[in-house]
Amino acid sequence: MSSLSIIKKLEGKVNKTIFNYSLIENGDRVMVGLSGGKDSYSLLDLLISRRNNLPIKFEIHACHIMATDMDYKADISFMKNICQDNNVNFHLKEITVDYNPNNRKPACFICSWKRRKMLFSTTRENNCNKLALGHHLDDAIETLLMNMINHSSISSIPPILSMLNGDIKLIRPLSTCKDNELEKYAAIKEFPTEIKKCIYEKDTHRNSIRELINNMELINKDARQNIYNSMQNIIDEYIIKKQNT
């Protein structure tokens, strides 16, 4: 597939997701969570492209949360430049994670929770009504399986979610895009990788879940897409209901 075909395919998927789930509407002020990885750069780039081409008018902000006490570093100069060149308001915020190895909660959980809290705060401070995150199809099915295995629940990360009593809508325009598609897109666009990855990155269960999904594709090559589609195809009468006690 040519570079142009890859770009057009993802633009089409994002367009469809935006309109199918009413993710962005006229007059919206959208804050993009910019982590410094391929997914968040792809999200920002695709939203800039959509802002310039869709018949709806919306404003884009971007925010990077820097954890000063964690061993992770992104290319902030690149972030500033891509935002400045594309009329995007860039916000740089700092947090401290204060991770204690003796704490029962893992570093990624604490860091993610504090980053998300700062993202919501920055979104509100700048009067943005939407917060866009770079989660994609693979993230959604990994979360579904992790919640089933670890929390006995059928739940995932939907394309749109109302937060803070409806003040902010959390949106995921990349919901129908696959990880390998975003890898190709990021390579075409020559987005930088993280300068230094977090030492705790491999301490999550997601790598095991990814391996599980890869094994499922040995049974059915469409397993990845089918798992995602199954969340929109729940047959109620064949679901075990909780009994009254």
N, C-alpha and C positions, 0 to 999 in steps of 0.2 A: 504494500500500500504506500502511495506517495505521501510526502510530507503534507501537501495541500489537502489530500483526502483525509488524513488523520486529523488535521485542524478542523476541516469542515464537519467531520463526523462528531467531534466533541462539541463544536459550536451548536450543532443540531440537537444533540442530547441535552445540553444546558438550556437551549431555547425551549424545548419541549417540557423540561422539568419546571422551568420558571412559570410557564403558562398553565401547565396541568395542575400545579399546586398553588398558583397565585403567589409565588414567592416574592416577586417584586412588582410594585404598582407605581403609577404616576405620582411623583412628588416624594417618593421614599428617600430616606437618607440611610445608606447601607454602610455599616462598619464591617470591614473584613479582618478577621483574625489572621495575622501574618506571622507564621511560626518561623519561616525561613527554609522550609522544606519544599519539595516539588509540588505537593498538593496545594499548599496555600499560594504559591506563586502562580500555579495554573489557574486557581480560582480567581485571583485578582486579575490576571491577564484576560481571562474569558469574560469576566464582568465588565472590564474596560471595553472590550470588543463589543459586548452586548449593549452597553450604554451608548456606544457610538452608532449602533446599527438597528436597535429595536425601536419601535414606535412609542415606547414609554420613556419618560424622562426621570432620571433618578441621580442622586449624588453619591459618590463613593468616598469613604474614609478608609484608612487602614491603620491597624494598631499592632505593634510588636511588643510583647511582654518579655522583658529581660530579667531572668532570675539571677541576681548578682552572686548568690552563694552556691550555684550549681555549675557543674563542669560541662557547659554547653555554650556554643557561640555561633551566631548566624552572621551573615554578611549584611550588616546594617547599612553600609554605604550603598550597596546595590538596592536595598529597599527604598532608601531615601531618593535615589536617582530615578527608579522606575515610577515612583509616586509623583515626583516633581515633573517628569517628562509627560505624564498622562493626566495631569490635573486631578490628582488624588491627594487628599489631606492626610499626611502621615503623622502618627502619634507614637512616641516611644515612652514606655512606662517601665518602671523597675519594681520588683518584688523580692522578698527574701523568703525562701522555702523553710528554713530552720529545720531541716530534716535530721532526725535522730535515729540512727540504725537500730536502736533498741525499741523504737516505736513499732507497734503491731501493724500499722498501716504502711504500705510500701511507698518509696520515694515518688514514684510516678503518680500515685493517687493524690498525695499531698500537693505536689507541684501543679498537677492539672487542675485541682480544685482552686488553688490560689490564683492561677493564671485566669481561669474562667471568671472568678470573682472580679478581678481587675478589668477584664474585657467588658463585662456587663457595666461596671462603674464608668469606664471610659465611653462606652456606647451612650449611656445616659447623659454624661457630662456634655457630650457634643450633639445632643438632641437627635440622635439617630434612632429610628424606630425598628430597624432590622440589624441583626448580627449574623453575618455569613461566616460559616466555618467550612473547611475543606474536606470534610468526611465524604468518602465515596462508597460505591456499591460493596466493595470488599470489607470496608469498615463496618457496614451495616450488617452483613451476614456473620462476620466474626463476633460482633456484639450480640446478635441473636443467639448464636451457639453458646457463647460464654455465659449469658444470662440463663439459658436453659440448664447448662451444666452446673453452674455455681450458685444460682439464685432461685431455681425452680420457677422461673417465669418466662413467658413468651413475650419479649419486649426487645426493642432495638432503638435505632436512632432515625426518626422520621425526617422527611424532607423539610417539614415546617413544624414548629412547636411554639406555643404561646408561653411566655415567661413573664415573671414579675407582674402578676395580675393583668396580663395583656399589654403592658406598656411596651414590651419588646418582643418581636417575633424572631426566634432562632431559625435560620434557614440554611439549607445545605444544597446549593445548586448543582453539586457534583454527584448527587445521590445515585444517578443511573450510570455513572462513568466507572469503568473498571480501573484497578490499580495499574495494570500493564499499559492501558491506553494513556494514562496520565504520565507514565514514565516516558513513553514515546513523545508525547506533547512537550514535556519539559526538556527533553533532549533536543528537539527541533528548535525550541525557543532559547536554548542555551542558558537556562536558569542555573545559578550556582547551587552547589550543595552546601550543607552546613559546614562551617569552618571547623567546628569541633562538636562531635556528637556526644550526647549525655552518656556517662558511664553506666547509668541504670537502665538504658534503653532496652537491653536484652533480658531484663529481669521480669518482664511481664509474661502472661500466659498466651499472649496473642500469637507468638511464634509457633506454639504447639497447635493452636487452632488453625493457623494457616497451613500447617502440615496436614492436619486432618482434612481440610477442604481439598487440598491437592490430591489426597488419597481418594476422596469422594469422586473426583474427576476421572479417576481410573475406572470407576464403576460406570459413570455417565459423564461424558465430556461436557454436558450442559449443566452439570450439578451446581456450579457457582451461580449462574443466572436463575436456575430453577429454585434454589433456596431463597433468593431475593424475591422472586415472583410469588413464592408460597405465602409471603407475608401479606399479599394483597388478594389471596385466594383461600381464605379460611372458611371451611365448610362447617358451619356451626353445629349441625346435628351429629357430626362425627368427632366432636371435641368432648373430652371428659369434663363434666361439670362438678364443681365442689358441692358436696352433699351438706344439707342442713344438719347441724348437730344439736 
